[in-house]
């Protein structure tokens, strides 16, 4: 839950900074000087990029949650079978063993989004967040194809 709160706080800050940036951009463009106009236009572009990034992040999160809910309804969510240290951290060898198994499952059936969802969780448990995100994006894409194929039939 704290990650959601952090996300909403940072999103609010991003939107606030965007409003300030646009206000400053308007003032710079209003100077009528070429340098001011150039910097003012750049001040308009920065919030657009930030809002686009925020939108993509929200879409990714919602799609991931939708897949998790479906997998939970099917009874296919990965079970937490990882050993932990006394401090509560995931044991690296345990995470690597689960990762190896999940990777083999995904390679055995590369068309099933469920395998890539579980692989993404294994990547995250192993501490490889960029690959976890890529695996989850692939699972979302495969899920979309499955949904489209089901709608056609």
C-alpha positions as CSV (number, residue, x, y, z in Angstrom):
1,X,0.0,0.0,0.0
2,X,2.9,2.4,0.7
3,X,4.0,2.1,-3.0
4,X,0.5,3.3,-4.1
5,X,0.7,6.2,-1.7
6,X,4.1,7.0,-3.0
7,X,2.9,6.8,-6.5
8,X,0.0,9.2,-5.9
9,X,2.2,11.6,-4.0
10,X,4.8,11.7,-6.9
11,X,2.0,11.9,-9.5
12,X,0.5,14.9,-7.6
13,X,4.0,16.5,-7.5
14,X,4.5,15.9,-11.2
15,X,1.1,17.5,-12.1
16,X,2.0,20.5,-9.8
17,X,5.3,20.9,-11.5
18,X,3.7,20.6,-14.9
19,X,1.3,23.5,-14.0
20,X,4.2,25.6,-12.8
21,X,6.2,24.8,-15.9
22,X,3.4,25.8,-18.2
23,X,2.9,29.0,-16.3
24,X,6.6,29.9,-16.6
25,X,6.4,28.9,-20.3
26,X,3.6,31.3,-20.9
27,X,5.6,34.1,-19.2
28,X,8.7,33.4,-21.2
29,X,6.8,33.3,-24.5
30,X,5.1,36.6,-23.6
31,X,8.5,38.3,-23.4
32,X,8.6,38.3,-27.2
33,X,12.3,37.7,-27.2
34,X,13.5,34.8,-29.4
35,X,15.4,33.1,-26.5
36,X,12.5,33.5,-24.2
37,X,10.1,32.0,-26.8
38,X,12.5,29.1,-27.3
39,X,12.8,28.3,-23.6
40,X,9.0,28.8,-23.2
41,X,8.2,26.3,-25.9
42,X,10.6,23.8,-24.2
43,X,8.7,24.5,-20.9
44,X,5.5,23.3,-22.7
45,X,7.2,20.1,-23.9
46,X,8.5,18.9,-20.5
47,X,5.0,18.5,-18.9
48,X,3.8,16.7,-22.0
49,X,6.6,14.1,-21.6
50,X,5.9,13.8,-17.9
51,X,2.2,13.3,-18.3
52,X,2.8,10.8,-21.1
53,X,5.1,8.8,-18.9
54,X,2.6,8.9,-16.0
55,X,-0.2,7.7,-18.3
56,X,2.0,4.8,-19.6
57,X,2.8,3.8,-16.0
58,X,-0.8,3.9,-15.0
59,X,-1.8,1.8,-18.0
60,X,0.9,-0.8,-17.2
61,X,-0.2,-1.0,-13.6
62,X,-3.8,-1.5,-14.4
63,X,-3.1,-4.1,-17.0
64,X,-0.8,-6.0,-14.6
65,X,-3.5,-5.9,-11.9
66,X,-6.1,-7.2,-14.4
67,X,-3.9,-10.1,-15.3
68,X,-3.2,-10.8,-11.6
69,X,-7.0,-10.8,-10.8
70,X,-7.7,-13.2,-13.7
71,X,-4.8,-15.5,-12.7
72,X,-6.1,-15.5,-9.1
73,X,-9.6,-16.4,-10.2
74,X,-8.1,-19.3,-12.2
75,X,-6.0,-20.4,-9.1
76,X,-2.8,-19.8,-11.0
77,X,-1.0,-17.1,-9.1
78,X,2.5,-18.1,-8.2
79,X,2.8,-19.3,-4.6
80,X,5.5,-17.7,-2.4
81,X,7.9,-20.5,-2.0
82,X,11.0,-18.5,-1.4
83,X,13.2,-18.9,1.6
84,X,14.0,-15.8,3.5
85,X,16.8,-14.6,5.7
86,X,16.3,-13.9,9.4
87,X,16.0,-10.2,8.4
88,X,13.1,-11.1,6.0
89,X,15.0,-10.7,2.7
90,X,14.6,-13.2,-0.1
91,X,17.3,-15.8,-0.2
92,X,19.2,-15.3,-3.5
93,X,19.7,-19.1,-4.2
94,X,16.0,-19.7,-3.6
95,X,15.0,-16.9,-5.9
96,X,17.4,-18.2,-8.6
97,X,15.9,-21.7,-8.3
98,X,12.4,-20.5,-8.7
99,X,13.5,-18.2,-11.6
100,X,15.1,-21.1,-13.4
101,X,11.9,-23.1,-13.2
102,X,9.7,-20.2,-14.3
103,X,12.0,-19.5,-17.3
104,X,11.8,-23.1,-18.4
105,X,8.0,-23.0,-18.2
106,X,7.9,-19.8,-20.3
107,X,10.3,-21.3,-22.9
108,X,8.2,-24.5,-23.0
109,X,5.0,-22.6,-23.9
110,X,5.9,-19.1,-25.2
111,X,2.3,-18.4,-26.2
112,X,0.8,-18.5,-22.7
113,X,0.7,-15.2,-20.9
114,X,0.3,-16.9,-17.6
115,X,3.9,-18.3,-17.8
116,X,5.3,-14.8,-18.6
117,X,3.3,-13.3,-15.7
118,X,4.9,-15.8,-13.4
119,X,8.3,-15.2,-15.0
120,X,7.9,-11.5,-14.3
121,X,7.3,-12.2,-10.7
122,X,10.3,-14.4,-10.6
123,X,12.5,-11.7,-12.2
124,X,11.2,-9.2,-9.6
125,X,11.9,-11.6,-6.7
126,X,15.4,-12.1,-8.1
127,X,15.9,-8.3,-8.1
128,X,15.9,-7.8,-11.9
129,X,13.2,-5.2,-12.2
130,X,13.9,-4.1,-15.8
131,X,13.5,-7.7,-17.1
132,X,10.5,-8.2,-14.8
133,X,8.9,-5.2,-16.5
134,X,9.7,-6.6,-20.0
135,X,8.3,-10.0,-19.1
136,X,5.1,-8.4,-17.7
137,X,4.7,-6.3,-20.8
138,X,5.1,-9.4,-22.9
139,X,2.4,-11.1,-20.8
140,X,0.1,-8.2,-21.3
141,X,0.6,-8.3,-25.0
142,X,-0.1,-12.1,-25.1
143,X,-3.2,-11.6,-23.0
144,X,-4.4,-9.0,-25.4
145,X,-3.9,-11.4,-28.3
146,X,-5.8,-14.1,-26.4
147,X,-8.7,-11.8,-25.6
148,X,-8.9,-10.6,-29.3
149,X,-8.8,-14.2,-30.5
150,X,-11.6,-15.2,-28.0
151,X,-13.7,-12.2,-29.1
152,X,-13.4,-13.3,-32.8
153,X,-14.4,-16.9,-32.1
